[in-house]
Amino acid sequence: MSEDKRKNPRIDFCLPVTIKGHEGAKEIKDFSLSGLFVEVEDPSRFARGDMINLVIELPYDKPIVVKARVMRLTDKGIGVEFVDLHPEDLMALGECFDIFKYTIPMPGS
C-alpha cells in the first residue's frame, strides 16, 4: 500500500462540476481543502501543470468558481490542486467538508 502524501484529509463525495472551456458536466469523486479529483471522459485532453477553472456546485450554497492546476492524470480523470483560492470560497468548501466528513466515509475506510 502506498503512503498518502496529501496535505489535507479528503472525503469520497460526489459533487457536480463544470470545467470552463470543456463541454458537459463532470463529477467530483473526492475532495479536500487543497484539491480534488474530477472524473472526465477523456483525461488525455489535459496535461500535468494545466491551469483550469472549475465551477463547483455546492449542495447548500451558490456555485463557486476556483482556479486549479492539474497535478495527476489517470484513465478515469484528473487530480487538481487549488490555486489562489479566495478566502470566502475556502470557507464555503470548509463548511461543506465539515458537514459531510462525519457522514461520508474517508477513502480506504
Helices and strands as residue ranges (DSSP letters): E 11-19, E 25-31, E 35-39, G 43-45, E 51-56, E 64-73, E 77-83, H 87-100
